[in-house]
């Protein structure tokens, strides 16, 4: 097994090349994200229990609206915690096909792309000082893919939150194999 970055490992055999991209290597951030999730969950449970004690209809409606937003961010944070704890991207190159899977705890759908129809493999341009780019690169978000290609007119992205050096190394490696 060889490593081409902090989070990228490559295993070669006669018939295939297997690439694994870990979701993270920072244990402190992972712990802080988990604590944030637990406290966020606790806060929502506390507000939910107060809903039944309040008699004022306006306040009850406000709590329901707040719980709606809370539920959305609870779900997003839960997904981020799961991704950071057991998520990885798996790429296999074999039989002139690229197999891609976002694996979270052993689950995920495998997408198959034939080399002949992969067009315009490229690095995604990063817009510096962009609010949304900074948001997508934040630890609690599952976004900010760094490599993409066109496949039957659809843009396919992978390489979540790779730094520039890792993204370049992975891009060059895959470009050579395709």
C-alpha positions in Angstrom: 0.0 0.0 0.0 1.3 3.5 -0.9 0.1 6.9 0.3 -0.1 10.0 -1.9 -1.3 12.3 0.7 -2.4 12.7 4.3 -5.7 10.9 3.7 -5.2 9.1 0.4 -4.0 5.5 0.1 -3.6 3.4 -3.0 -3.5 -0.4 -3.3 -2.5 -1.9 -6.6 -3.1 -5.4 -7.8 -2.8 -7.1 -11.3 -6.4 -6.3 -12.3 -7.3 -3.2 -10.4 -6.2 -0.1 -8.5 -8.0 0.7 -5.3 -8.0 4.3 -3.8 -9.3 5.1 -0.4 -9.8 8.7 0.8 -10.4 9.0 4.5 -12.9 11.6 5.8 -10.6 13.0 8.4 -7.5 12.5 10.4 -8.1 15.2 13.1 -9.2 13.5 16.3 -9.6 16.8 18.2 -12.0 18.2 15.7 -13.9 14.9 15.6 -14.3 15.0 19.4 -15.5 18.7 19.3 -18.0 17.9 16.6 -19.4 15.0 18.6 -19.7 17.1 21.8 -21.4 19.8 19.7 -23.9 17.2 18.4 -24.6 15.9 21.9 -25.2 19.4 23.3 -27.3 20.4 20.3 -29.4 17.2 20.8 -29.8 17.9 24.5 -30.9 21.5 23.9 -33.5 20.3 21.4 -34.9 17.7 23.9 -35.1 20.4 26.6 -37.0 22.8 24.4 -39.3 20.0 23.2 -40.2 19.0 26.7 -41.1 22.7 27.5 -43.5 22.8 24.6 -46.0 20.7 26.6 -45.8 23.0 29.7 -46.5 26.2 27.8 -50.2 27.3 27.5 -49.6 30.4 25.3 -50.5 29.6 21.7 -48.0 32.1 20.2 -45.2 30.7 22.2 -46.1 27.2 21.2 -46.0 28.1 17.5 -42.6 29.8 18.0 -41.3 26.7 19.6 -42.6 24.5 16.8 -40.9 26.7 14.2 -37.7 26.6 16.3 -38.0 22.8 16.5 -38.3 22.6 12.7 -35.0 24.4 12.3 -33.5 22.4 15.1 -34.5 19.1 13.4 -32.9 20.1 10.1 -29.6 20.9 11.8 -29.8 17.9 14.0 -30.0 15.7 10.9 -27.2 17.6 9.1 -25.0 17.3 12.2 -25.8 13.7 12.7 -24.7 13.0 9.1 -21.5 14.9 9.6 -20.7 13.0 12.8 -21.3 9.7 11.0 -19.2 10.8 8.0 -16.3 11.9 10.2 -16.4 8.8 12.3 -16.7 6.1 9.7 -16.8 7.7 6.3 -14.5 7.2 3.3 -14.5 7.5 -0.4 -13.6 4.4 -2.3 -12.5 4.5 -5.9 -11.6 1.4 -7.9 -10.2 1.4 -11.4 -10.6 -1.9 -13.3 -11.8 -3.2 -16.6 -11.7 0.3 -18.1 -14.3 1.5 -15.5 -14.2 3.8 -12.5 -16.2 2.5 -9.5 -17.0 5.2 -6.9 -18.6 4.8 -3.5 -19.1 7.1 -0.5 -18.9 4.6 2.2 -20.3 5.4 5.7 -20.1 2.5 8.1 -20.0 -0.1 5.3 -23.0 1.4 3.5 -23.2 3.4 0.3 -24.1 3.0 -3.3 -21.5 2.1 -5.9 -21.5 4.2 -9.0 -19.9 2.8 -12.2 -18.4 5.1 -14.9 -16.9 3.7 -18.1 -13.6 5.3 -19.1 -14.8 5.9 -22.7 -17.5 8.2 -21.5 -15.6 10.1 -18.9 -15.0 13.6 -20.4 -13.0 16.6 -19.1 -11.5 15.2 -15.9 -10.5 18.3 -14.0 -9.7 19.9 -10.7 -12.5 22.2 -9.4 -11.5 25.8 -9.2 -11.5 27.1 -5.7 -12.7 30.7 -5.3 -10.6 32.2 -2.5 -12.4 34.5 0.0 -15.8 33.1 -1.1 -18.3 32.8 1.7 -19.8 29.6 0.3 -16.4 28.0 -0.4 -15.3 28.7 3.2 -18.6 27.2 4.5 -18.2 24.1 2.3 -14.7 23.6 3.7 -15.9 23.7 7.3 -15.5 20.5 9.3 -19.2 20.0 10.0 -20.2 20.1 6.3 -20.0 17.2 3.9 -19.1 19.1 0.7 -16.3 20.8 -1.2 -15.4 18.1 -3.7 -12.1 18.9 -5.5 -12.1 16.7 -8.6 -14.9 16.4 -11.2 -15.6 15.0 -14.7 -18.5 15.0 -17.1 -20.4 11.8 -17.7 -23.2 11.8 -20.2 -23.7 15.5 -19.6 -23.8 15.2 -15.8 -21.0 16.6 -13.6 -19.6 13.9 -11.2 -17.6 15.2 -8.2 -15.4 13.4 -5.6 -12.5 14.1 -3.4 -14.3 15.7 -0.4 -12.3 18.5 1.3 -8.9 17.5 0.0 -6.2 20.0 0.4 -4.6 21.4 -2.8 -1.6 19.1 -2.8 -3.6 15.9 -2.2 -6.2 16.9 -4.8 -3.4 17.5 -7.4 -1.7 14.2 -6.6 -5.0 12.3 -6.9 -5.9 14.1 -10.1 -2.6 13.2 -11.7 -2.8 9.6 -10.6 -6.3 9.1 -11.9 -5.6 11.0 -15.1 -2.7 8.6 -15.8 -4.8 5.5 -15.2 -7.7 6.7 -17.4 
